[in-house]
Amino acid sequence: MLRHVRWAAAVAAGLLVAGCSGGASGGGSDEGKVASRQPSAATSGSAALPASLTGQKLDWSRCKATSDSAAPGDEWRCATLKVPLDWSKPDGETIGLALIREQASGGSGKRIGSLLFNFGGPGGSGVSTMPYYASTVSALRERYDLVSWDPRGVGASEGIRCRSDKDIQSAESIDATPDTAVEETAYFQDAAAFGKGCEKAAGTLIAHVSTTDTARDMDLMRQVLGDPKMHYFGISYGTELGGVYAHLFPKNVGRLILDAVVDPTADSVGQEKNQAAGFQRALDDYLKSTGQDPKQGSLKIGDLLKRLDATPLPTSSGRKLTQTLAVTGIVLPLYSQDSWPTLTSALKAAEEGDGSELLSLADQYNERDSSGHYGTTTHSQRVISCLDDKERPTLAETKKLLPEFEKVSPVFGDFLGWDSAGWCHDWPVAGQWDTPDVSAPGAAPVLLVGNTGDPATPYEGARRMADELGKGVGVELTWKGEGHGAYGSGSDCVDSTVNAYLLDGTVPKDGKVCS
């Protein structure tokens, strides 16, 4: 399955470029009962919370190593926040959320408050990622405590593993673009089995890991941290989470930055199409940079993928490079322009009969280490997104849609088209919305940063998010660049504009462009 491409964590390319092992894992519909675009009464922002929640005193202590990542430096401290399992029953059962913090360096006189980070996914571990990302936001540390967390169902916060390493590797043989009735049956059986594994692993939690649940967790976190307003930096999926937070708690919005913005007006199939277009656009830009005609270069890559569908390539590890793994391997270096030379080398090797480099890239994206252990980002991601999204396309509906997907992208369309049907197939719980409501009348200005070359969250999403947030709330900043996200990607214009907003409250003119 390739749906994990859809909401990829913002640090996915960092796994490749920086060799960071502390990636997003902690080491990257049926008709629902909730009305489309409307939070239920249980998830509104108005209910008073018990003092047992709001009066918590967090026990900040030195962070410990996990099975997937080493302990961060001494400047980091970790704690656990109690939140309701079911937000409609705030006095009921609680679960623990893992938090990480580095305190502001400038002293109490300069400190603004906490700045919460969500790096994407859904399913990305903030506890593992925050220490690696801290250098990128070092200019903010003087005045903010840098805070992140593992959202519910992720990593150290009741993280969910839906199948074993052995079963994950076995599923690599499933054709993600089935060509025959036998392959179709195997594809959907595997999808259903994954959902059953998630249900068994998560238990009652599987119905309480929605984006709305996490947005409510964030506001409790704000209160317990002692912040009168929410200051927040959301990247990729974190922008959708930020928009939902602003909708639920508009009066609590402080300074919100949303970078690599998700289109909140697109349903799950629409998001798949958006990503097909985004990755194809990034691939075209890559091909142009190597002196190739994008159309001809895409046809050449498409021919390679067709050959792999029939005959997987050998690799130095003894495993085979399948068509699906090859597509995943092509996707990863498109997240960062710095990684394009790696893609050139991997494609050249594959054309010469060696799939090792593309397999290595796919393994990095799938969080597979050299011992065969896989991370669980995509497990959490699936559990969260399938609780969010109502849409469950049937086989017949998917086959009707495939020509549209293939027209959008000759390389990625087929995969993302099939993925729209397989991702939440036969899921054990119904989805909550067609599209999230992010309208936030009365909220303080929210700064949205869109990158014209962003593959995973195409540029058009920033304007749509601005429009949905409402007049006077959404403020768009454009960067004419490449890769997933803009801040910290080499644009002094972007970085200085974001820093001025977060540090001084300076709101740029809507529509400002950084080239």
N, C-alpha and C positions, 0 to 999 in steps of 0.2 A: 504494500500500500504506500502511496506517495502523498497522502493528505498532510503528512507532517511538513511538507513543503509549504503548505498554505499559511500556517502561522509559525513560521520558523523563528526561533529565538534570535535576537539581534546579534548575539555573540557567536552564531554559527560559523561565520567566516573566521572569527578569532581562533577557533580550533585549528584551522588550517594555517593562517598567517602567523599566529604567535605560538602555535604548538601548545596552547593552553589546555591542560587536561581537566580543569575545573569548569567544564562547560555546563550546559543548561540542565543536565540531569542530576546534579549534586555530585559531581566528579571532576539543549538545542532544540424529511423526517415524518415519523408517525405523528399524528395530531396530538399536541400537548394540551394541558389543561389551563395554561397561562395564556392570556390574550396576547396576540402579536404586538410587540413594541410596548407593552404596558407591564410594569412591575406589579406583582400582587400586593394586596394589603399587608401581607406578612413581610414584604421586602421594601415597604415604603420607608422613608427616612424619618418618620415622625415619632415612632414608638419610643417611650422612655425605657432605658435599660436598667437592670438591677445593679446595685452598688457592688455586688460580687464581681461584676465584669468591669465596670468603669473605674472602680477603686483599686484595681490590681496594682501591685508593686512588682515591677519586673526585676528579676534577680540576674543582673548582668555579670557573666563570668567568662573566663577564657574559653574560646571556642575549641571544640575537640575535632580531631580528624574523623572522617567517615570512611566507609568502604570505598567511596568513589573519589575522595579528595583529601588532601592533606590539611592539617589545621593552618589557618591563616596566621599572620604575625600577631605580636602581642598587642598591637594597637586596636585589634578587633575584639569585641565582646559579643557574646550570644546570650539569648534569653528565650523563654517560652511564654507566649500569650495565650490565655484561655479565651475561646470563642464558642458560641453556641453551635452545636452540630446542626440544629434546625433553627433558623432565625425566626420562624413563627412561634418558637417556644424558647425565648431567651432565658427562662428560668430552668430549662431542662438540661439534658446531657451536654457536656462540653468536650471539645477536642483542643489539642495544643498546636499552635503555629510557631515554627522556629524563626527567630529574628536574629539579625546581625547588625552591629552598629560600630562606626568609628566616630568618636565625638569631634565636634568642631575644634579647630586648633586656635582660633582667634580669641578665645575667652568669652565670658558672659557678656561683655560690653558690645561685642561685634556679632554675637550669635543671633541668627534669625529664627532658627528652629530646626526641626527635622526635615530632611528631604528624602522622601520614600522613592525607591526605584523598583520598577517591574521591567524585566528585560525581554519579555515576550514568551512565546510558546503557543497557546497556554501550556504550561508544564515546565517552564524554566525555573531552575532553582536560584533564587536571589541570594541565598546564604552562600552558595558556592561561587556565584558569579561576581558579587559585589567587590570582594577584595581584588579581583583581576581588573575590574572596570574602574577602580578608584583612581588610578593614574590618569585616566581620560578626563575625569571630572575634578582634578586636583584643585583647580581654581575656585571650586565651590566649597571646598572643605573648611576654609577659614571661618565661614559664616553659617555653615550647616553641619549638623550631624548627618552623616551618610548612613542611611538605613535601608535595608532590604529584608525580604522574608521569603520563605517557601509557602506559596499559597496552599490552601487546603487541598489535599490529594496529591501533593508534590513533595518529593524529597523527604526531608525530616518532618514534614507536617502531614502525617498519615499518608505518606506516599504509596502509590498503587502500582503493583507489578502484576500484569495480566497474564503473562506466560513466562516459562523458563527460558534460559539461554538456549538450551537444546531445541526447544520448540520454535524459538525465533529464527534460529539458523535454518531449521527444517522448512520454515515458511518462505525462505528466500527462493525456493524452487517454484512457488506459486506465480503464475503468469499474471501480472497486474494489468495486462491488456489482452484478455482472453480472446482467442480466435476461433474456438470450437465450443460446442455444447459441453464437452467434457471439461475444458478449461474454465468455462463459465461456472459450472457446478463447483469445481474445486475452489474457485475464487470466492464465491459467496459462502461456501461452507467454512472456509478459513475465516472470513469476516465474522460470521455468526459465532464461531468458536472463540474468537478473540473477545467478543462482547460477553460471552458466558464466563470466560476467565476473569474479566474485569469485575463482573458482578460477584463472583465467588470471592475475589480478593478484597473488594471494597466493602461488601455488605451494605448496610444502610447508608454508608457515606456516598454511594454512587448517585443518590438522589439529592445530594447537598454540596456539590462542588461547582455550581454554576458561577458565571461571571458576576451575577448579582449577589450571590453569597459572598464572594470575595470582596466586592465593593463595600459591602456592609462590614466585613472584617476590617477593611482599611479605615473606616471611620471610627471603629472602636480602638484601633491601633493609634489613631491620631489623638483620641482622648486620653488613653493611657500614657502616651508619650508626653502629654502635657501641651499639645499644640492647639491654639485656638482656631487655626486654619490649616487646611491640608496643602502642603507643598509637595509636589509629585513630579517625577520624571518617568514617563512611560514610553517604551520603545516597542514597535511592532504590535503584537497582540496587546501589549501594555497600553496602547493608545485606545483600544476599544474599552479596556477596563477603566481607563481614565475618563472616557466619555460617559460610561455608565455611572461611575461615581459622581460626576458633575450633575447628571440628571437626577440622581437620588438625593444628593446633598448640595444643591447649588449655593446655599448660604455659607457652606463650609469651605468652598473653593478658595484657596489662596493663590499660589503661583504654580500653575500646571503647564508642563512642557510635554507635548506629544510628538514624538519623532518617529518617522516611518509609519505614516498614518493609515490605518485600516479604513476602508470604505464602509461606513455604517449603514448605507442604503442598500447594499447588496445582500441577497440571501445566500445560503451556502453554495448553491450552484453558481450564482453570480460571482461569489468570491473565487471559486475555482476558475471561472473564465477570466477574471481579473488577473489571477496569478499566471494563467497560461499566457496572457498577453504580456505581463510584466517580465516573465522569464524569457519569452521570445524576444522582447525588446532588448533585454540585457545581452542575450546571445547575439543578436544582430550587431549591437555595438561592439561586442568582443570580436566578431568576425571582421567587421570593418577595420578594427585596430590592427588586425593581422594581414590586412590587404586583400581580404576575400570579399566577394560579393555575398551579402547575407542570404539571398535566396539560394544560390548555388551551395554555399557552405552548409546551410540547413539541410538541403537535399542530401549532401554527402554524409552528414551526421545521421540523418534519417535512414540512409542505406546501411550504415554501420549497425544501427539499432535493429533493423530488420534481419540482418545476418545473425546478430546475437540472439534474436528470438528463436531462430532455427537451430543455431549452434553456439552455445556459450563459449567464451574464450578461456583458455587455461591461464593460471596465474602462478606466481612463485610460491604461494601459500598452499597450493594443491586444491583450493576451492575454485569454483568456476565464476566467471563474470557473466551474469545473466543480463538480459535486456533491462530488466527493472533496476538492477544494481548499477548498470551503466548510466541510466538516466539520473539516478541519485548522485552518482559521481560527477556528472556534468553540472548538476544544480549547485553543488557546494561552492566551487570557485566563482560562480557568478555573483555571490554575495559581496565580493570585494574585488575591485579592479586590480589590487596588488596580487591577486591570486590567478589572474588570467594566464600568465606564463605557465603555471602549473597545469591548467586545462590544456594548453597547447601541447605540452609534453605528454599528458595522459592520452589525448586523442591520437597523437602520432604513434605512440606505443601500441594502442589498440588496433590501429589500421595495419600495423606490422605484425599483429597476431598475439600480442601480450596484453592481457587485461589487468595486470597487477596494479598499475597506477590508478586506473579508474576504480578498481575494487578498494584500494586504500582510501580514496576520497569518499566512497560510499560508506566505508566502515567508520570514518570520522564523523560523517553526518548521522549515521545510525548509532553512534556512541558505542562501537564495538572495539574493545581493546585487544591486545595481542594474545590474551589468554582465552578469548572467545566470550568474554562477559559483556553484556549489553547494558547500557543505561536505560532509564525508564521514562525519559521525557515524553516520548511518543505515546506511552501508555497513559500517563496523566493527561496529555493533550487530547487524546481521543475521548477519555471519560468526561472531561470538561466540555469540549466542543459538542459532543453528542447530547449532553444535557442542555446546552444552550440552544442548539439548532433543531427546529421542528422538521425540516425538510428531509425526506427519505425517498429519493428517486427510485423507481422500480427498474427492473432490467429493460422493459420495453421503453420506458421514458428515457433511460440512458442511451439506448441505441439510437433514439430519435435525435438526441442532443449531440452525439459524437461528431457529425459533420460540422456543426457550429464550432466545436472545440478544435477540430483539426484545421479549420479555416483560420482560427485565431492563432494557432501555433502548430506548424507541421512537426515540431520536435516534441513538445510537451503536451499538446492538446489531447491526444489519445489517452495518455496516462491520467491526466487530471479529470478528464471526462468520466472514465471508469471509476476513478477514485470517488467521485461525487455519489456513486451508487454503493460502493463497497464500504466506505468509511463507517457509517452508522447503520449498516444493514442488520436487521433483526436485533436492534439494540434493546436492552432490557428495561430502559426507562424512556419516557417520552421527552421530546425537546420542548423548550419553553417559549421560543420566539422565532419569527421569520427573520426579523432584523432587530437589533438592539435599539432601544430608545435612548438617545443621547441629548435630547433637547434640554437646555439648562438655562431658562430665562432667569435673569437676575444674578447669574454667577459672574464672578470677576473674569477678566479676559483670560482666555486659554490660548497659549501659543502653539501653533501646529507647524511642524517642519516637514516639508515634502521635498523629496529628491527625485529629479526628473528621470534618473536612470535606475530607480529602485526596482529590483526584480520581484521581491516577495510582497511588498505593499505598494503597488503602482501609484505614481505621483498623483493621479486624479483623486485618490482617496482623501487627500488633505483638504481640498476645496469642498468636497462633499461633507466631510466632518465639520468644517467651519459653518457651512450652511445649516446643518442639522443642529449644531449647538445653539445657533440663533444669532441674530443681529447684535453686534456689540460684544459678543462672547468669543466666538471663534476668530482668531487672527492668524492669517496664513503667511508663512515665510518659505520661499522657494530657494532650493539650491540646485544649480545646473551641474549635477555630478553623477557619479556611478556608484553602485553598491547599495547595500541595505542600511538605511539610516544616513544621517547627515552630520550630526554633532560628533566632533572628534575625528572626522574623516579627512581633515586637511584644509578646510575652509575657515580662514580667520574671520571672514564675514559672518558665517553661521555661528561660530563659537562665541564671538564677541557679542552678537545680538542675543543669543540665549543667555550668556552670562549677565548681560546688562539687565535682562528681564528678571532673572532669578536673584541677583545680588542687589539691584537697585530698584526693581519694579518698573523699569522702563519698557513700555509696550511699543514695539515697532509699528509702523504703518502697515495696515492689512495689505498684503500683496507684495511686500518687499521681496526683491530678488537678489540672491547672491550667485555670482557666476564664477 
